[in-house]
Amino acid sequence: MDIIENSKVKEKVYIEKLENGLTVMIIPKQNTNKKYAIIGTHFGSIDNNFIVPEDGEEIKIPDGVAHFLEHKMFEQENGRNSLDVLSSLGVDANAYTCNTYTAYLFECTNNFNEAFKELMDYVQHPYYTDENVKKEQGIIEQEINMYEDDPATKVYMEALKCMYESNPVRIDIAGSVESINKIDKEVLYKCYNTFYNPSNMALVLCGNFEIEKTMEMVKDNLVEKPVQGEIKRIYPKEKEQINKKEAENKMDISRPIFVIGIKDEVKDKVTAKKALAVEIILEILLGKSSKLYKDLYESQELIAKPELEYEFSNNYAHILISGQAQNPKKILEELTNKINELKEKGINEEEYTRIKKKIYGQYVMEYNDVDSIAGIFLSDYFKGIKPFEYIEEFASLTIEYVNQIFKEVFNTNKMVISVVK
Amino acid sequence: MNYQKEQIKKGINLHTVETNKFKTNLFTIMLTTKITKEDVTKNALISLILRRGTNNLQSQEEISKHLENMYGASFDCGVDKIGDNQIIKIYLESLSDEFLPKGEENFKKSINTILDIAFNPLVENNKFNEDYFNVEKEKLKQIINSKKDNKGMYAFNRCIEEMYKDMPYGIYKFGTLEELENITNDKLYNHYLKLIQSCKIDIYASGKISENLKDIIIENENIKKLQEREGEYTKNSVNSEFRQEQKIEESMDITQGKLVIGMNLKEENENSKNIALVYNSILGGTANSKLFQNVREKESLAYTAGSNYIRQKANIFIRCGIEIENYEKALEIIRKQIEDMKGGDFTQEELENAKQYIISTIQAIEDEQDTQISYCFGQELTGTEISLEKYIENIKKVTKEQVVDLAKTVQINTVYFLKN
């Protein structure tokens, strides 16, 4: 078992890769009542073409399988629904699917051991029948419809479609009504057996835990599974340039919303250091203290600070700037000018130091509660980012490096805009 | 929970929650008044203007720079409606001094900054800065107009409005466009001066509290300017009336219908609130609840189905997102669940599960700073002081018989449906 400790945030993590391949991380938090457990598999909506390690067969699956699987995991062969069981233990249980992984979690103040047993039990025991697959199609159809009415989802998905021509990140996580109707129990089992192997999974626990005892308890709740080789994931080759410059859709909303995207490339992988540099630049460009935000706010183009985000995996990377604006194209135009201007001048030292402080503080604040800690450790793990890497990397950041990243990533030819009005 | 309340001046109180669980300190100022049609929009506008600048930090840009230098402290202002009161809420969160590089300190800066924002806005020629006033007035207009953007929330608010016609609780917390039109900068500034000299003021601090916090506050120039006051607000708010069920349908361009059912229940005493919590939890509070199980799981009629209990109001609201053509069917199934509750058609296990769920929520209060402050403030407004331990005990004591008795008093007031 390894221990990684960080003196700045005064936290530590115990890590062990178990014999069956499962990676376990425990972050002890004394004096909290809440305990949090999350188990994830490196299987997300973008993994729809892959080679099964067992027999070398290449498989293509309908869109939305990872999400469908997530929905179907709760149902047990004995007729019980694990969500109900967890709920009856007084714990708050949930699951979610994102582009690159699927996670199952619960949060509790009591009955941790019982709840943990149930979590491990249902995640390790799939049960799919023609009948229960059929029923789920109805529920997911409702979910897809719900998101169809949601302008925020629409504007975000359209931005991705502008940036990407073939990368599956452009496909809705839930799939479409049409694609989910192609899902049957065979495909679910195939994906389950491939991706829900412990060697493709990680478990994170955060709360007031005794480490040794907890590690034993984890081992006691494992089902034996054959150790599996690496899953080869096949992604279509994505061109470097954007797919199209803009998208516009109409919905019943009071003020247009927009997402501006900047497509980035993943050469080897995105490092924590690079991600920090991008975050700093975004704040300098359009953060609350920026000149551009001030101007846009005062001229009432913007009514609130846009969300600034750098989204990345091992397979895609892009910047997203989302908000509400009277005239979104104007925001794009002003932002483009600002980027060009700043590239010429270079980043200002005072601004850089101040924004770096701000972002550092925000990273420390993430260690405030068990949910946020566990969630971050899991998602970083699948991105190949080490525990506390962000916090540590601040020391190595320099203004020169940030300027260099600025020139590389903020390519105005790779900007797109999606608008819903 | 290590909670203390001290009076700064009559009508102005300091509440502290000492805890070492967090990396941050959280400071919150609540300005409470009775919610009224005349003032609601003005107060909403004030909450927006306060964000813009103080006489020391004259613009948003300066405030932001100041907070960034404090290692990413964050602040915001908002308005809330709790019972029949409107609250302007200003909060500031900053890293605790022990997580800052040596020689840096945040604590005193934080408290002085938040007091500056709340009580020392940028004033020019005896009114708010004209630009700030104009921009924020326009912004409030946008906010009021955007009420319909979140369909689920919109349907919920509309149901409340219909249940509380011409009553304080029916007032939208951001106010109305008509009122907004009439507000001038002079009027607003006068209203602000009156407000801060008469409203109930509660200052909350959670985290590693410095021993001299009270002194810092008393010595703060902005606090010195504030007078003693009665700090009037509504302790016991007026509930919706029991009435013949009304049905309201409205249309909007949507794919999924939003169904909201507002219900009344009779509360005999303080303990009724504990019983109502348990009732609500069995009916629609969790994934195990009757509504979730029967509307979503068994019938696949909805993606969301649940209910929530409004503590200050003796109301329960059922909320579902359903396919429009399933309206009648969903309504029928929901009615059956309400009837089943009256008939005591739930098991001892369901009762225990519901209680367990509520207890977990109570135990988690201490693990989040803002939840903890909200809990303390909720008690402040109702004039109760029940420890978390006692609260848990009260929930444990709720019996099936009590839940059934309460269920029998439940009556639908309004069925609101937002369709295509």
Interface residues (C-beta under 8 A of the other chain):
Chain A: K8 V9 K10 N31 T32 N33 K34 N81 L83 D84 S87 S88 L89 G90 V91 D92 A93 E107 C108 T109 N110 N111 K135 G138 I139 Q142 E143 N145 M146 E148 D149 P151 M251 D252 I253 S254 R255 G287 K288 S289 K291 K294 Y297 E298 Q300 I303 R354 I355 K357 K358 I359 Y360 G361 Q362 V364 M365 Y367 N368 D369 V370
Chain B: N20 K21 F22 K23 T24 S59 Q60 E61 S64 K65 L67 E68 N69 M70 Y71 G72 A73 E93 S94 L95 F99 D131 V135 E138 K139 Q142 N145 S146 K148 D149 K151 M252 D253 I254 T255 Q256 T286 A287 N288 Q293 R296 E297 S300 A302 Y303 T304 G321 I322 E323 E349 N353 Q356 Y357 I359 S360 Q363 A364 E366 D367 E368 Q369
